[in-house]
Amino acid sequence: MSTIPSIPVCVIRSQLPSQQTAVPFGQQIAHTSVIATAPAADRGPPPFWVPLVSGMIAGGIETITVWPMEFIKTQLQLNSPTNPLPYNSMSSGFKWTIKNNGFLGLYRGLAPTLIGSIPKAGIRFSLNAEIKGRLRDSNGALTPSKNFLAGLGAGVSEALIIVAPVETVKTKCIDMNVPFLSGMKTILKNEGISGVYQGAAATAMKQGSNQGLRFMWFNEYKTFVTNNGETQMTPLKSLFGGMSAGCFSTLGNNPFDVVKTRMQGTEATQYKGTVDCFKQIFGKEGVGGFYKGVGPRLMRVVPGQGVIFMSFEGIQQQVRKAAGV
C-alpha cells in the first residue's frame, strides 16, 4: 500500500488553554501574511507632529524646485500700465532675467519665501489633518465640503501666521529689485511694521480658498485611487494627484492671487483696500485682469504641488514607519 504524505500543521491556541485547533501550515502562513502587509492607512490618523515634520521637509523641497517660475509669475502679475515690464511671458521672462541679472537673478527673493515655506507647509498639513480628524463622522468618513473646510481653515491659519508677512516682503523685494535684507529695511523705514502685513486680508482669502480647493481635490482623489485607504499611495499617484489639485485650485482662485499680489506691491497705495482693488482691476482691465499670470502660475503651481504632495506622502510614510506610529 502507498503511504499518504503527512500535511504539516500549526497548532493555534485559543483563549481557553484546553482548546486547540489544527490548521494546515500553508493557511497559517497566508493568514500571517495578510496581517503583516496591512496598509498603513489602517493604522488610523498619525499623531499631530508627523504631518507637521513631513510638511516642513516637503515645503522646503517644493520651494527650491519651483522658485524661478514663481519669480517670473510674480513679475508678470505686477505688470500694469503704470509699471510695465520688458517681457510678457514665462519664456521671455527667463531669457531677459538671465541676460540682465544672470542665472541667480531667477532666485532673487527666495530667502524670505524659503524661510517661510518650511513652517508654512508644516502648519498647513498638520492643521489640515487635525481639522479633518474633528470633522469626520462616526464612520470616519469625510464629505467633499468637509475636506474643503479643513483645507480652508489650514490655509487661512498659515496665511495669517506666516504667508502674509513673508509674501509681502517677497513681492516688494521683487518689485524694487533688491535683496531681502535691503528690502526689509526699506519697508520698515518707509512704512513701519504695518507695511510687512500689507494685504493680509487678500492673502487670507487667496490662501484659504487655494488650500480649500486643493485639499478637497487631493483627498477625494486619494480616496478614489487607494480604494478608500485599502492600498497605499505610490509616488506616481501622489505626483499626479498633486499636479491635478494644483491645476484645479489655480483656475478656481487666480483672481484672489492677483489681488493679493497687487495689494502687496510697491504701488498698493493706489488702492483703498481689498474690495477697492477688486473694483479697480475690473474697471480698468476687465475680467482678464483677474487672470493675469495664470499661465505662468499654472506652470509653477502644477509641478510644485506635484512635488510637495509626492514628497509629503512619501516622507510621512517613512516617518510613521521609523517612529512606529
C-alpha positions in Angstrom: 0.0 0.0 0.0 1.2 3.5 -0.7 1.5 5.9 2.2 -0.4 9.2 2.4 2.0 12.1 2.8 1.6 13.9 6.0 0.5 17.6 6.0 2.3 19.9 8.4 0.0 21.6 10.8 0.4 24.5 13.1 -1.4 24.5 16.5 -3.1 27.7 17.3 -4.2 28.2 20.9 -7.5 29.8 21.6 -8.2 31.9 24.7 -9.0 28.7 26.6 -5.8 26.8 27.1 -7.5 23.4 27.0 -8.8 24.0 23.4 -6.6 23.6 20.3 -7.3 23.8 16.7 -5.2 22.2 14.0 -4.7 24.5 10.9 -2.8 23.4 7.8 0.6 25.2 7.7 0.0 26.9 4.4 -3.2 28.5 5.6 -1.5 29.8 8.7 1.3 31.4 6.6 -1.3 33.1 4.4 -3.2 34.4 7.4 0.0 35.9 8.9 0.9 37.5 5.6 -2.4 39.3 5.4 -1.8 40.8 8.8 1.8 41.8 8.1 1.0 43.6 4.9 -2.0 45.6 6.0 -1.7 49.1 4.6 -0.5 52.0 6.7 -3.9 53.6 6.2 -5.4 51.0 8.6 -3.4 52.4 11.4 -5.6 55.4 11.6 -4.6 59.1 11.6 -1.0 59.9 12.6 0.0 62.0 15.6 -0.1 65.8 15.0 3.7 66.0 14.8 4.0 63.6 11.9 2.3 65.7 9.2 4.0 68.8 10.8 7.5 67.4 10.3 6.7 65.8 6.9 5.1 69.0 5.7 8.0 71.2 6.7 10.5 69.0 4.8 8.2 68.8 1.7 7.7 72.5 1.8 11.4 73.2 1.6 11.9 70.8 -1.3 9.0 72.3 -3.3 10.1 75.9 -2.8 13.6 75.3 -4.1 12.4 73.3 -7.0 9.9 75.8 -8.5 11.2 79.2 -7.3 12.3 80.5 -10.8 8.8 80.0 -12.1 7.3 81.7 -9.0 9.7 84.7 -9.6 8.6 85.3 -13.2 4.9 84.7 -12.3 5.1 87.4 -9.6 6.7 89.8 -12.0 4.0 89.3 -14.6 1.3 89.8 -12.1 2.9 93.1 -11.0 2.9 94.3 -14.6 0.4 97.1 -15.2 0.1 100.2 -17.4 1.9 102.3 -14.8 4.5 99.6 -14.1 5.3 98.0 -17.5 7.8 95.0 -17.8 10.3 94.4 -20.7 8.7 91.0 -21.2 5.2 89.4 -21.3 5.6 85.7 -21.0 7.3 83.0 -18.9 9.9 82.2 -21.6 10.8 85.8 -22.4 10.9 86.5 -18.7 13.5 83.7 -18.2 15.6 85.0 -21.1 15.5 88.7 -20.1 16.3 87.9 -16.4 19.2 85.6 -17.2 20.6 88.0 -19.8 20.4 91.1 -17.5 20.8 89.6 -14.0 22.5 86.2 -14.5 21.0 82.8 -13.7 21.0 83.6 -9.9 18.7 86.5 -10.7 15.9 84.0 -11.0 16.4 83.2 -7.3 16.0 86.8 -6.1 13.5 86.9 -3.2 14.0 83.2 -2.5 15.3 83.7 1.1 12.2 85.1 2.8 10.0 82.6 0.9 12.2 79.6 1.8 12.3 80.7 5.5 8.6 81.0 5.5 7.7 78.0 3.3 9.2 75.4 5.8 7.0 76.3 8.8 4.1 77.3 6.4 3.8 73.8 4.9 4.2 72.2 8.3 1.3 74.3 9.6 -0.8 73.6 6.5 -0.5 69.8 6.5 -0.7 69.4 10.3 -3.7 71.7 10.7 -5.5 70.1 7.7 -5.0 66.7 9.3 -6.2 68.0 12.7 -9.3 69.7 11.3 -10.2 66.7 9.2 -10.0 64.5 12.3 -12.5 66.7 14.1 -14.9 66.8 11.1 -15.1 63.1 10.5 -18.4 61.4 11.1 -19.0 58.3 13.3 -17.7 56.1 10.5 -14.5 58.2 10.0 -15.8 59.5 6.6 -15.4 63.0 5.1 -17.6 64.7 2.5 -16.0 66.9 -0.2 -17.4 70.0 1.7 -15.7 69.0 4.9 -12.5 68.4 3.1 -12.8 71.9 1.7 -13.5 73.4 5.1 -10.4 71.6 6.5 -8.2 73.0 3.8 -9.8 76.4 4.2 -9.1 76.5 7.9 -5.5 75.4 7.3 -5.0 78.0 4.5 -6.3 80.9 6.5 -4.2 79.9 9.5 -1.0 79.7 7.6 -1.8 83.0 5.8 -2.1 85.0 9.0 0.8 83.3 10.8 3.4 83.0 8.0 2.3 83.9 4.5 1.1 87.5 4.8 4.4 89.0 6.1 6.7 86.7 4.0 4.7 87.2 0.8 4.6 91.0 1.3 8.4 91.2 1.7 9.0 88.8 -1.2 6.7 90.8 -3.5 8.2 94.2 -2.6 11.8 92.9 -2.9 11.0 91.6 -6.4 9.2 94.8 -7.3 12.0 97.0 -6.0 14.7 94.7 -7.5 16.6 94.5 -4.2 17.8 91.7 -1.9 15.8 90.5 1.1 17.6 92.4 3.9 17.8 95.6 2.0 14.1 95.4 1.1 13.1 94.7 4.7 15.0 97.7 5.9 13.4 99.9 3.3 9.9 98.6 4.1 10.3 99.1 7.8 11.8 102.6 7.4 9.1 103.9 5.0 6.0 102.0 6.1 6.7 100.6 9.6 5.6 97.1 10.7 2.2 97.6 9.1 3.9 97.6 5.7 5.0 94.0 6.3 1.4 92.9 6.8 0.0 94.9 3.9 -2.6 92.9 2.0 -3.2 90.4 4.9 -7.0 90.2 4.2 -6.4 89.4 0.5 -3.7 86.9 1.4 -6.1 85.1 3.8 -8.8 84.9 1.1 -6.3 83.7 -1.5 -4.6 81.2 0.7 -7.8 79.9 2.3 -9.6 79.3 -1.0 -6.5 77.9 -2.5 -5.9 75.3 0.1 -9.6 74.5 0.5 -9.9 73.7 -3.2 -6.5 71.9 -3.3 -7.1 69.6 -0.3 -10.7 68.9 -1.3 -9.5 67.7 -4.7 -6.5 65.7 -3.5 -8.3 64.0 -0.6 -11.2 62.9 -2.9 -8.6 61.7 -5.5 -6.7 59.8 -2.8 -9.8 58.1 -1.5 -10.6 57.0 -5.1 -7.2 55.7 -6.1 -6.5 53.9 -2.8 -10.0 52.4 -2.7 -10.8 54.3 0.5 -7.5 53.6 2.1 -7.2 49.9 1.4 -3.9 50.4 -0.6 -1.1 52.9 -0.2 -0.4 55.9 -2.5 2.5 55.3 -4.9 4.9 58.2 -5.7 3.5 58.4 -9.2 -0.1 58.6 -8.0 0.8 61.2 -5.4 2.6 63.3 -8.1 -0.4 63.2 -10.5 -2.8 63.9 -7.7 -0.8 66.9 -6.5 -0.5 68.3 -10.1 -4.2 67.9 -10.8 -5.1 69.5 -7.4 -2.7 72.4 -8.3 -4.4 72.9 -11.7 -7.9 72.9 -10.1 -7.1 75.3 -7.3 -5.2 77.7 -9.6 -8.1 78.1 -12.1 -10.5 78.5 -9.2 -8.8 81.2 -7.2 -6.5 83.2 -9.5 -8.5 86.4 -9.0 -7.6 86.3 -5.3 -4.0 85.7 -6.2 -3.8 88.7 -8.5 -5.5 91.0 -5.9 -3.2 89.7 -3.2 -0.1 90.4 -5.3 -1.3 94.0 -6.2 -2.1 94.7 -2.5 1.4 93.7 -1.6 3.3 95.6 -4.4 5.0 98.9 -4.0 2.1 100.7 -5.8 -0.5 99.3 -3.3 -1.2 102.8 -2.0 -3.4 103.5 -5.1 -6.0 101.0 -3.6 -8.1 101.9 -0.6 -8.4 98.2 0.4 -9.0 94.7 -0.9 -12.5 95.5 -2.2 -11.3 98.6 -3.9 -8.5 96.7 -5.6 -11.1 94.2 -7.0 -13.2 97.1 -8.3 -10.2 99.0 -9.9 -8.8 95.9 -11.6 -12.3 95.0 -13.0 -12.9 98.6 -14.1 -9.6 99.3 -15.8 -8.6 95.8 -17.0 -11.9 93.8 -17.2 -12.3 90.1 -16.2 -9.0 89.3 -18.0 -7.1 91.4 -15.4 -8.0 88.8 -12.7 -6.3 86.1 -14.8 -3.0 87.9 -15.4 -0.2 85.5 -14.9 -2.5 82.4 -14.8 -0.3 80.7 -17.4 2.9 81.2 -15.6 1.2 80.4 -12.3 -0.1 77.1 -13.7 3.5 76.3 -14.9 4.7 77.0 -11.4 1.9 75.6 -9.2 1.1 72.4 -11.1 4.6 70.9 -10.9 5.1 72.4 -7.4 2.0 70.8 -6.0 3.0 67.5 -7.6 6.4 67.8 -5.9 5.0 68.8 -2.5 2.2 66.2 -2.3 4.5 63.4 -3.6 7.2 64.4 -1.1 4.7 64.7 1.8 3.1 61.3 1.2 6.5 59.6 0.9 8.1 61.4 3.8 5.0 60.8 6.0 5.1 57.1 5.3 8.8 56.9 6.2 8.4 58.9 9.4 5.5 56.8 10.5 7.4 53.6 9.8 10.5 54.9 11.6 8.5 56.1 14.6 6.2 53.1 14.7 3.1 55.2 14.7 
